[in-house]
Amino acid sequence: MQLRLVVEAEDFEAALAFYRDALGLPELAAFEGDGDARVAILDAGRATLELANPAQKRMIDRVEADGVPSPRIRVAFEVTDSEGATRRLEAAGASVVAEPVETPWRSRNARLEGPAGLTLTLFQELGPPHA
């Protein structure tokens, strides 16, 4: 019924500011516990699990990031403007690995390194493939 990705963030405040405020994921709930325990649950929209074999992963890395390899787990966020979102997240502290590029599957993808050790893909759907 729901996919929830749980990420440990050493700098909780910086990660929360990045993903909630800069990326724009609405906060659904937040809880605090003993010993400064904190969690925020952010709404990332519809969740999917994308499974790729090693050859597909290498192909995506070639297209999306000029061959820079991604880790086994990469988090992809659909955005309405990949260029604008890349600039906004860069200003919020992300490292740009690869600038937005149009892919053969008709999306405009950028690769970034974000807080909490997450490799991110920002993708903007451009429409159906060219005939």
C-alpha positions, -999 to +999 in steps of 0.1 A: +000+000+000+030+023+005+067+023-001+086+042+025+124+048+020+140+053+055+173+072+054+196+079+084+208+116+082+237+126+104+228+163+099+191+160+103+183+197+100+203+201+068+187+170+052+152+182+062+158+217+048+171+202+016+144+176+009+114+194+025+122+230+017+145+230-014+131+200-032+096+207-020+085+174-004+056+182+019+060+171+056+032+146+065+043+140+100+072+145+124+080+128+157+105+132+185+116+108+211+141+102+239+177+111+234+170+137+207+155+110+184+137+127+155+120+116+123+101+135+096+079+117+070+079+135+037+054+130+009+073+121-023+042+114-044+036+080-060+063+054-052+076+028-076+104+002-073+126+002-104+147-029-107+176-028-133+202-054-141+239-044-142+239-038-180+208-014-177+224+004-147+256+010-167+236+022-197+216+047-175+249+059-160+263+064-195+233+084-207+225+103-175+259+109-161+285+105-188+294+071-174+299+082-138+287+051-119+259+053-095+256+033-063+233+003-061+205+025-048+197+059-064+167+079-056+148+095-086+124+124-082+101+136-110+102+174-113+085+198-137+117+216-146+149+196-143+172+226-150+155+248-124+153+221-098+190+213-104+200+249-098+177+252-067+192+220-052+227+230-060+222+263-042+208+242-013+240+222-010+238+193-035+268+185-057+259+183-094+274+151-109+258+157-144+238+185-158+203+178-173+204+158-205+177+145-228+176+107-226+166+083-253+134+076-233+124+113-236+131+126-202+155+153-191+176+139-163+202+154-140+224+135-114+232+150-080+247+140-047+224+151-020+224+151+018+223+119+038+245+102+013+219+099-014+226+099-051+197+116-068+183+117-103+159+145-112+138+137-142+114+157-162+091+138-186+092+153-221+065+133-238+063+103-260+094+090-279+101+105-313+089+083-341 
